Amino acid sequence: MSKTVRLEGHVTRKRVNPGSKSDHLAVVLVCATGEFTLRRQGGAPFGDTALDALVGKRVRASGVVSAGQFIVSQHEVLGDA
């Protein structure tokens, strides 16, 4: 079972996995411990409009880190990045 973590940082959109079949623009959390592709627990893996709304914001979120993704269960917007 994965451990729930709390991360804080700014949300941006950037290209991930360049040159692979998984190459795409993704919503990414940039924080002190690294960069993580964001996914919402129970949300669509691509094109999640709820995550799109967070681009350009600073957030604090709880969730699970798995294979470079941060699967968010809760979040709060702290302001603009």
CNS distance restraints for C-alpha pairs under 8 A (distance, minus, plus):
assign (resid   2 and name CA) (resid  64 and name CA) 6.43 0.50 0.50
assign (resid   2 and name CA) (resid  65 and name CA) 7.77 0.50 0.50
assign (resid   3 and name CA) (resid  64 and name CA) 6.26 0.50 0.50
assign (resid   4 and name CA) (resid  62 and name CA) 6.60 0.50 0.50
assign (resid   4 and name CA) (resid  63 and name CA) 5.11 0.50 0.50
assign (resid   4 and name CA) (resid  64 and name CA) 4.95 0.50 0.50
assign (resid   4 and name CA) (resid  65 and name CA) 7.82 0.50 0.50
assign (resid   5 and name CA) (resid  62 and name CA) 5.58 0.50 0.50
assign (resid   5 and name CA) (resid  63 and name CA) 5.58 0.50 0.50
assign (resid   5 and name CA) (resid  64 and name CA) 6.05 0.50 0.50
assign (resid   5 and name CA) (resid  65 and name CA) 7.54 0.50 0.50
assign (resid   6 and name CA) (resid  60 and name CA) 7.03 0.50 0.50
assign (resid   6 and name CA) (resid  61 and name CA) 5.54 0.50 0.50
assign (resid   6 and name CA) (resid  62 and name CA) 4.34 0.50 0.50
assign (resid   6 and name CA) (resid  63 and name CA) 6.59 0.50 0.50
assign (resid   7 and name CA) (resid  31 and name CA) 7.11 0.50 0.50
assign (resid   7 and name CA) (resid  60 and name CA) 5.73 0.50 0.50
assign (resid   7 and name CA) (resid  61 and name CA) 5.45 0.50 0.50
assign (resid   7 and name CA) (resid  62 and name CA) 6.45 0.50 0.50
assign (resid   8 and name CA) (resid  31 and name CA) 6.00 0.50 0.50
assign (resid   8 and name CA) (resid  32 and name CA) 7.94 0.50 0.50
assign (resid   8 and name CA) (resid  58 and name CA) 7.42 0.50 0.50
assign (resid   8 and name CA) (resid  59 and name CA) 5.64 0.50 0.50
assign (resid   8 and name CA) (resid  60 and name CA) 4.23 0.50 0.50
assign (resid   8 and name CA) (resid  61 and name CA) 6.33 0.50 0.50
assign (resid   9 and name CA) (resid  29 and name CA) 6.18 0.50 0.50
assign (resid   9 and name CA) (resid  30 and name CA) 5.41 0.50 0.50
assign (resid   9 and name CA) (resid  31 and name CA) 4.32 0.50 0.50
assign (resid   9 and name CA) (resid  32 and name CA) 7.30 0.50 0.50
assign (resid   9 and name CA) (resid  58 and name CA) 5.53 0.50 0.50
assign (resid   9 and name CA) (resid  59 and name CA) 5.71 0.50 0.50
assign (resid   9 and name CA) (resid  60 and name CA) 6.72 0.50 0.50
assign (resid  10 and name CA) (resid  29 and name CA) 5.75 0.50 0.50
assign (resid  10 and name CA) (resid  30 and name CA) 5.43 0.50 0.50
assign (resid  10 and name CA) (resid  31 and name CA) 6.70 0.50 0.50
assign (resid  10 and name CA) (resid  55 and name CA) 7.95 0.50 0.50
assign (resid  10 and name CA) (resid  56 and name CA) 6.84 0.50 0.50
assign (resid  10 and name CA) (resid  57 and name CA) 5.70 0.50 0.50
assign (resid  10 and name CA) (resid  58 and name CA) 4.20 0.50 0.50
assign (resid  10 and name CA) (resid  59 and name CA) 6.12 0.50 0.50
assign (resid  10 and name CA) (resid  81 and name CA) 5.59 0.50 0.50
assign (resid  11 and name CA) (resid  27 and name CA) 6.80 0.50 0.50
assign (resid  11 and name CA) (resid  28 and name CA) 5.60 0.50 0.50
assign (resid  11 and name CA) (resid  29 and name CA) 4.61 0.50 0.50
assign (resid  11 and name CA) (resid  30 and name CA) 6.25 0.50 0.50
assign (resid  11 and name CA) (resid  54 and name CA) 6.24 0.50 0.50
assign (resid  11 and name CA) (resid  55 and name CA) 4.94 0.50 0.50
assign (resid  11 and name CA) (resid  56 and name CA) 5.62 0.50 0.50
assign (resid  11 and name CA) (resid  57 and name CA) 5.64 0.50 0.50
assign (resid  11 and name CA) (resid  58 and name CA) 6.26 0.50 0.50
assign (resid  11 and name CA) (resid  59 and name CA) 7.29 0.50 0.50
assign (resid  11 and name CA) (resid  81 and name CA) 7.57 0.50 0.50
assign (resid  12 and name CA) (resid  27 and name CA) 5.78 0.50 0.50
assign (resid  12 and name CA) (resid  28 and name CA) 5.32 0.50 0.50
assign (resid  12 and name CA) (resid  29 and name CA) 6.52 0.50 0.50
assign (resid  12 and name CA) (resid  30 and name CA) 7.43 0.50 0.50
assign (resid  12 and name CA) (resid  54 and name CA) 7.99 0.50 0.50
assign (resid  12 and name CA) (resid  55 and name CA) 4.93 0.50 0.50
assign (resid  12 and name CA) (resid  56 and name CA) 5.82 0.50 0.50
assign (resid  12 and name CA) (resid  57 and name CA) 7.93 0.50 0.50
assign (resid  13 and name CA) (resid  25 and name CA) 6.43 0.50 0.50
assign (resid  13 and name CA) (resid  26 and name CA) 5.46 0.50 0.50
assign (resid  13 and name CA) (resid  27 and name CA) 4.54 0.50 0.50
assign (resid  13 and name CA) (resid  28 and name CA) 5.79 0.50 0.50
assign (resid  13 and name CA) (resid  55 and name CA) 6.54 0.50 0.50
assign (resid  14 and name CA) (resid  25 and name CA) 5.27 0.50 0.50
assign (resid  14 and name CA) (resid  26 and name CA) 5.57 0.50 0.50
assign (resid  14 and name CA) (resid  27 and name CA) 6.64 0.50 0.50
assign (resid  14 and name CA) (resid  28 and name CA) 6.76 0.50 0.50
assign (resid  15 and name CA) (resid  23 and name CA) 6.95 0.50 0.50
assign (resid  15 and name CA) (resid  24 and name CA) 5.50 0.50 0.50
assign (resid  15 and name CA) (resid  25 and name CA) 4.30 0.50 0.50
assign (resid  15 and name CA) (resid  26 and name CA) 6.13 0.50 0.50
assign (resid  16 and name CA) (resid  22 and name CA) 7.71 0.50 0.50
assign (resid  16 and name CA) (resid  23 and name CA) 5.71 0.50 0.50
assign (resid  16 and name CA) (resid  24 and name CA) 5.73 0.50 0.50
assign (resid  16 and name CA) (resid  25 and name CA) 6.20 0.50 0.50
assign (resid  16 and name CA) (resid  26 and name CA) 6.51 0.50 0.50
assign (resid  17 and name CA) (resid  21 and name CA) 7.98 0.50 0.50
assign (resid  17 and name CA) (resid  22 and name CA) 5.81 0.50 0.50
assign (resid  17 and name CA) (resid  23 and name CA) 4.63 0.50 0.50
assign (resid  17 and name CA) (resid  24 and name CA) 7.00 0.50 0.50
assign (resid  18 and name CA) (resid  22 and name CA) 7.57 0.50 0.50
assign (resid  18 and name CA) (resid  23 and name CA) 4.75 0.50 0.50
assign (resid  18 and name CA) (resid  24 and name CA) 7.35 0.50 0.50
assign (resid  19 and name CA) (resid  23 and name CA) 6.07 0.50 0.50
assign (resid  26 and name CA) (resid  37 and name CA) 6.51 0.50 0.50
assign (resid  26 and name CA) (resid  38 and name CA) 7.68 0.50 0.50
assign (resid  26 and name CA) (resid  46 and name CA) 7.80 0.50 0.50
assign (resid  27 and name CA) (resid  37 and name CA) 5.98 0.50 0.50
assign (resid  27 and name CA) (resid  38 and name CA) 5.71 0.50 0.50
assign (resid  27 and name CA) (resid  51 and name CA) 6.81 0.50 0.50
assign (resid  27 and name CA) (resid  52 and name CA) 6.76 0.50 0.50
assign (resid  27 and name CA) (resid  55 and name CA) 6.99 0.50 0.50
assign (resid  28 and name CA) (resid  35 and name CA) 6.53 0.50 0.50
assign (resid  28 and name CA) (resid  36 and name CA) 5.48 0.50 0.50
assign (resid  28 and name CA) (resid  37 and name CA) 4.40 0.50 0.50
assign (resid  28 and name CA) (resid  38 and name CA) 5.39 0.50 0.50
assign (resid  29 and name CA) (resid  35 and name CA) 5.60 0.50 0.50
assign (resid  29 and name CA) (resid  36 and name CA) 5.25 0.50 0.50
assign (resid  29 and name CA) (resid  37 and name CA) 6.36 0.50 0.50
assign (resid  29 and name CA) (resid  38 and name CA) 6.37 0.50 0.50
assign (resid  30 and name CA) (resid  34 and name CA) 6.08 0.50 0.50
assign (resid  30 and name CA) (resid  35 and name CA) 4.52 0.50 0.50
assign (resid  30 and name CA) (resid  36 and name CA) 6.68 0.50 0.50
assign (resid  31 and name CA) (resid  35 and name CA) 6.23 0.50 0.50
assign (resid  35 and name CA) (resid  68 and name CA) 7.87 0.50 0.50
assign (resid  36 and name CA) (resid  68 and name CA) 5.50 0.50 0.50
assign (resid  36 and name CA) (resid  69 and name CA) 5.10 0.50 0.50
assign (resid  36 and name CA) (resid  70 and name CA) 5.64 0.50 0.50
assign (resid  37 and name CA) (resid  68 and name CA) 6.51 0.50 0.50
assign (resid  37 and name CA) (resid  69 and name CA) 4.64 0.50 0.50
assign (resid  37 and name CA) (resid  70 and name CA) 6.01 0.50 0.50
assign (resid  38 and name CA) (resid  51 and name CA) 7.55 0.50 0.50
assign (resid  38 and name CA) (resid  69 and name CA) 5.85 0.50 0.50
assign (resid  38 and name CA) (resid  70 and name CA) 5.05 0.50 0.50
assign (resid  38 and name CA) (resid  71 and name CA) 6.13 0.50 0.50
assign (resid  38 and name CA) (resid  72 and name CA) 7.06 0.50 0.50
assign (resid  39 and name CA) (resid  43 and name CA) 6.74 0.50 0.50
assign (resid  39 and name CA) (resid  44 and name CA) 7.60 0.50 0.50
assign (resid  39 and name CA) (resid  45 and name CA) 6.32 0.50 0.50
assign (resid  39 and name CA) (resid  48 and name CA) 7.97 0.50 0.50
assign (resid  39 and name CA) (resid  51 and name CA) 7.56 0.50 0.50
assign (resid  39 and name CA) (resid  69 and name CA) 6.93 0.50 0.50
assign (resid  39 and name CA) (resid  70 and name CA) 6.14 0.50 0.50
assign (resid  39 and name CA) (resid  71 and name CA) 4.74 0.50 0.50
assign (resid  39 and name CA) (resid  72 and name CA) 6.05 0.50 0.50
assign (resid  40 and name CA) (resid  44 and name CA) 7.44 0.50 0.50
assign (resid  40 and name CA) (resid  51 and name CA) 7.49 0.50 0.50
assign (resid  40 and name CA) (resid  71 and name CA) 5.40 0.50 0.50
assign (resid  40 and name CA) (resid  72 and name CA) 4.78 0.50 0.50
assign (resid  40 and name CA) (resid  73 and name CA) 6.40 0.50 0.50
assign (resid  41 and name CA) (resid  71 and name CA) 5.63 0.50 0.50
assign (resid  41 and name CA) (resid  72 and name CA) 5.58 0.50 0.50
assign (resid  41 and name CA) (resid  73 and name CA) 5.39 0.50 0.50
assign (resid  43 and name CA) (resid  48 and name CA) 6.60 0.50 0.50
assign (resid  44 and name CA) (resid  48 and name CA) 5.47 0.50 0.50
assign (resid  47 and name CA) (resid  52 and name CA) 7.68 0.50 0.50
assign (resid  48 and name CA) (resid  52 and name CA) 6.40 0.50 0.50
assign (resid  49 and name CA) (resid  53 and name CA) 6.35 0.50 0.50
assign (resid  50 and name CA) (resid  54 and name CA) 7.22 0.50 0.50
assign (resid  51 and name CA) (resid  55 and name CA) 7.22 0.50 0.50
assign (resid  54 and name CA) (resid  58 and name CA) 7.97 0.50 0.50
assign (resid  54 and name CA) (resid  59 and name CA) 7.99 0.50 0.50
assign (resid  54 and name CA) (resid  77 and name CA) 7.83 0.50 0.50
assign (resid  56 and name CA) (resid  80 and name CA) 6.04 0.50 0.50
assign (resid  56 and name CA) (resid  81 and name CA) 5.47 0.50 0.50
assign (resid  57 and name CA) (resid  77 and name CA) 6.71 0.50 0.50
assign (resid  57 and name CA) (resid  78 and name CA) 7.36 0.50 0.50
assign (resid  57 and name CA) (resid  79 and name CA) 5.73 0.50 0.50
assign (resid  57 and name CA) (resid  80 and name CA) 4.27 0.50 0.50
assign (resid  57 and name CA) (resid  81 and name CA) 4.71 0.50 0.50
assign (resid  58 and name CA) (resid  77 and name CA) 6.01 0.50 0.50
assign (resid  58 and name CA) (resid  78 and name CA) 5.35 0.50 0.50
assign (resid  58 and name CA) (resid  79 and name CA) 5.34 0.50 0.50
assign (resid  58 and name CA) (resid  80 and name CA) 5.51 0.50 0.50
assign (resid  58 and name CA) (resid  81 and name CA) 4.79 0.50 0.50
assign (resid  59 and name CA) (resid  75 and name CA) 6.72 0.50 0.50
assign (resid  59 and name CA) (resid  76 and name CA) 5.62 0.50 0.50
assign (resid  59 and name CA) (resid  77 and name CA) 4.49 0.50 0.50
assign (resid  59 and name CA) (resid  78 and name CA) 5.23 0.50 0.50
assign (resid  59 and name CA) (resid  79 and name CA) 7.30 0.50 0.50
assign (resid  60 and name CA) (resid  75 and name CA) 5.67 0.50 0.50
assign (resid  60 and name CA) (resid  76 and name CA) 5.45 0.50 0.50
assign (resid  60 and name CA) (resid  77 and name CA) 6.62 0.50 0.50
assign (resid  60 and name CA) (resid  78 and name CA) 6.97 0.50 0.50
assign (resid  61 and name CA) (resid  72 and name CA) 6.48 0.50 0.50
assign (resid  61 and name CA) (resid  73 and name CA) 7.59 0.50 0.50
assign (resid  61 and name CA) (resid  74 and name CA) 5.63 0.50 0.50
assign (resid  61 and name CA) (resid  75 and name CA) 4.05 0.50 0.50
assign (resid  61 and name CA) (resid  76 and name CA) 6.36 0.50 0.50
assign (resid  62 and name CA) (resid  72 and name CA) 5.79 0.50 0.50
assign (resid  62 and name CA) (resid  73 and name CA) 5.88 0.50 0.50
assign (resid  62 and name CA) (resid  74 and name CA) 5.29 0.50 0.50
assign (resid  62 and name CA) (resid  75 and name CA) 6.28 0.50 0.50
assign (resid  63 and name CA) (resid  70 and name CA) 6.53 0.50 0.50
assign (resid  63 and name CA) (resid  71 and name CA) 5.37 0.50 0.50
assign (resid  63 and name CA) (resid  72 and name CA) 4.31 0.50 0.50
assign (resid  63 and name CA) (resid  73 and name CA) 5.03 0.50 0.50
assign (resid  63 and name CA) (resid  74 and name CA) 6.89 0.50 0.50
assign (resid  64 and name CA) (resid  70 and name CA) 5.73 0.50 0.50
assign (resid  64 and name CA) (resid  71 and name CA) 5.22 0.50 0.50
assign (resid  64 and name CA) (resid  72 and name CA) 6.70 0.50 0.50
assign (resid  65 and name CA) (resid  69 and name CA) 5.61 0.50 0.50
assign (resid  65 and name CA) (resid  70 and name CA) 4.50 0.50 0.50
assign (resid  65 and name CA) (resid  71 and name CA) 6.24 0.50 0.50
assign (resid  66 and name CA) (resid  70 and name CA) 6.44 0.50 0.50
assign (resid  66 and name CA) (resid  71 and name CA) 7.46 0.50 0.50
